């Protein structure tokens, strides 16, 4: 699914950059993209995907932590802890929340 969305975004970007239809068509495409991004179904799907990703990352973090244990150098351990603490604010860089 990720590759399909990337392909569609690439086609849309290529069309916008390569078209000779002018500013009017560009504004029309921009308006359509904004409406799509503000659609509640799209926003809910994005938030659900982000939440699932966070849950999966948390599970992977614990699984790797249990297997690796004390074999990781202290400098790496400190860096991972500082990164983990940074993400506990409740909202990510994309504006989604942990709801």
FENCOR-V380176 format. One record per residue. SS is DSSP state (helix for helix, strand for strand, loop for the rest). OMEGA is omega in degrees with one decimal (* if undefined). Layout:
SS,OMEGA
SS,OMEGA
This chain:
loop,-179.6
helix,-178.8
helix,178.3
helix,178.9
helix,177.0
helix,178.7
helix,-179.8
helix,177.8
helix,178.0
helix,178.0
helix,179.5
helix,179.0
helix,177.9
helix,178.8
helix,-179.4
helix,-178.0
helix,-175.0
helix,-175.5
loop,175.3
loop,-177.7
loop,175.3
loop,-174.2
helix,-177.6
helix,179.0
helix,177.2
helix,179.3
helix,178.4
helix,178.2
helix,179.6
helix,178.4
helix,179.0
helix,179.2
helix,179.2
helix,178.9
helix,178.1
helix,-177.9
helix,-178.7
loop,178.2
loop,-178.2
helix,179.3
helix,179.1
helix,-179.6
helix,178.7
helix,178.4
helix,179.1
helix,178.9
helix,177.8
helix,178.3
helix,179.0
helix,178.8
helix,178.1
helix,177.8
helix,178.2
helix,178.9
helix,179.3
helix,179.1
helix,178.2
helix,177.9
helix,179.3
helix,178.8
helix,-179.2
helix,-179.8
helix,179.5
helix,179.2
helix,179.1
helix,-177.8
helix,-176.6
helix,177.0
helix,-175.8
helix,-177.8
helix,-178.5
loop,178.0
loop,-177.2
helix,-178.8
helix,178.0
helix,179.4
helix,179.4
helix,-179.9
helix,179.0
helix,178.8
helix,179.9
helix,177.2
helix,-179.3
helix,178.6
helix,-179.8
helix,-175.9
loop,-175.2
loop,-174.4
loop,-179.6
loop,177.1
strand,179.3
loop,-177.4
loop,-177.2
loop,179.1
loop,177.8
loop,-178.0
strand,179.4
loop,-179.1
loop,*
